[in-house]
Amino acid sequence: MQEWTLTDDTCNILGYECKSAVCDFRGRRWTAFYTDSVPVADGPWKFGGLPGFIMQVYDEGHQYEFTCVGINSKADRAITIPEVPFNKTTRAKFYATKLRFDTDPFAYMMNVNGVNVQVKGADGQPRTDITQPRTLQYDYIERDWK
């Protein structure tokens, strides 16, 4: 859970008066706007722990932003989570594997599954430009895994 610092900023989101708070979480500085009109200490992604529902939260550079676009309180069935088997891992291992896949998916598939993918153009010739490793054009939302 985050350790929030309440601030004096306010705004209105979807007709709800919202108060602000800031925290450092997973390598980023976050600003949240929450409303105590919805008495649920929860919010999007992994955010929660404020004295009301988080209507908006964004990081310092606005690379990631979550904004509530509507509230429907007329649920006609209970929310359930199916029981399925999960693979156990750590955040560091998850992100290291994700980075390997995101930067070189063709080599990843070959190393992990033994699948050799060959991409061909409309002329039937191999497209080696697509299968080359690449650098990420963005930063992962969690920065503290390295």
HELIX and SHEET records of a PDB file:
HELIX    1   1 ARG A   91  THR A  103  1                                  13    
HELIX    2   2 PRO A  105  ASN A  113  1                                   9    
SHEET    1   A 5 THR A   5  ILE A  13  0                                        
SHEET    2   A 5 TYR A  16  PHE A  25 -1                                        
SHEET    3   A 5 ARG A  28  THR A  35 -1                                        
SHEET    4   A 5 PHE A  53  ASP A  59 -1                                        
SHEET    5   A 5 GLU A  65  THR A  67 -1                                        
END                                                                             
